[in-house]
Amino acid sequence: MSGELSSLPKAAKLIYEHCLAALPNCVTQDDLSKALGRKVNVTDMSNSLNLLLGKRLLDPLHQGKSLVYRAVQLDEAKWVSTMEGDEQIVYNFIKGSGNEGIWTKTLKMKTNLHMTVVNRCLKSLESKNLVKSIKSVKHPTRKIYMLYDLAPSSEITGGPWFTDQELDIEFINNLKKVVYKYIHSKSYPSKKNHKGSDLLWSVDYNGYPSAIQIHDWLRSTNITEVDLSLANVMSLVDVLVYDGKVEKRPDGTTFRAVRQVEGTIDGYTESPCGKCPLNDVCAVDGPVSPMTCEYFDKWLM
């Protein structure tokens, strides 16, 4: 196939190499004209695109209303050029499904081929390492196919919370503990008072962490090798909020750990003063004052 590439006209070779360098992105004809306009005239551009499409070195795709081109790797183009007609049809539909994959039943319906033919084509494509079958956490009984070199989307795998299509409870719980500990470390001063209770930050304290800060901290600590997105971290924090261990502050962006207090719950303990561990040092001139207590003001509101 490399020999075939070297035998291409100069204009076609320039266009193919430009599209290849743009992978995994696609390029429009306008992109090509801007990049290669001085080297490739309009006529050569049109003829070269048709030549590359005919040799299956470019895939024509649509993005919205625009026609775009994506380069096909030489190894893939080599295999595609040797495929039978039915194989090419099946392969193209699998390729078009991207990292979402395509169910065999959907593949049969779209190709309008008999299931026996579809299965034969799939077996052949698998033997050439062009496609692979994957399992979906949403539809574990379905056999889904996608290109061999693609990684399945989180919709298929379930994202970082699933291992081998099973919800990883231990992994989730351990991450929850780590995230809670971090939020708690930012919610209360580390210095202890004379009775061993944590002191409270003053009302002008601005060190409560946001979801972005929690996400950045997790990535910097290398606690887990799993690449967690910001949305994944937000899900963890939401669970901690539902568990009553973390609360979202009035600013709507930062979080604070809820102090865990043991004892009987009644009308008095439900008020901030009743369950405040600093009640005995709270005074107008004390380290904690009812005049500036943000918890009490929030509770009254």
Sequence and secondary structure as in RCSB ss.txt:
>XXXX:A:sequence
MSGELSSLPKAAKLIYEHCLAALPNCVTQDDLSKALGRKVNVTDMSNSLNLLLGKRLLDPLHQGKSLVYRAVQLD
EAKWVSTMEGDEQIVYNFIKGSGNEGIWTKTLKMKTNLHMTVVNRCLKSLESKNLVKSIKSVKHPTRKIYMLYDL
APSSEITGGPWFTDQELDIEFINNLKKVVYKYIHSKSYPSKKNHKGSDLLWSVDYNGYPSAIQIHDWLRSTNITE
VDLSLANVMSLVDVLVYDGKVEKRPDGTTFRAVRQVEGTIDGYTESPCGKCPLNDVCAVDGPVSPMTCEYFDKWL
M
>XXXX:A:secstr
 HHHHHTS HHHHHHHHHHHHHTTS EEHHHHHHHHTTTS HHHHHHHHHHHHHTTSEEEEEETTEEEEEE  HH
HHHHHHH  HHHHHHHHHHHHTGGG EEHHHHHHHHT  HHHHHHHHHHHHHTTSEEEE  SS TTS EEEETT 
   HHHH GGGEETTEE HHHHHHHHHHHHHHHHHHHS S B TTS B    TT     BHHHHHHHHHHHT  S
S   HHHHHHHHHHHHHTTSEEE TTSSBEEE     S   TTTTSTTTT TTGGGB TTSSB TTS HHHHHHH
 
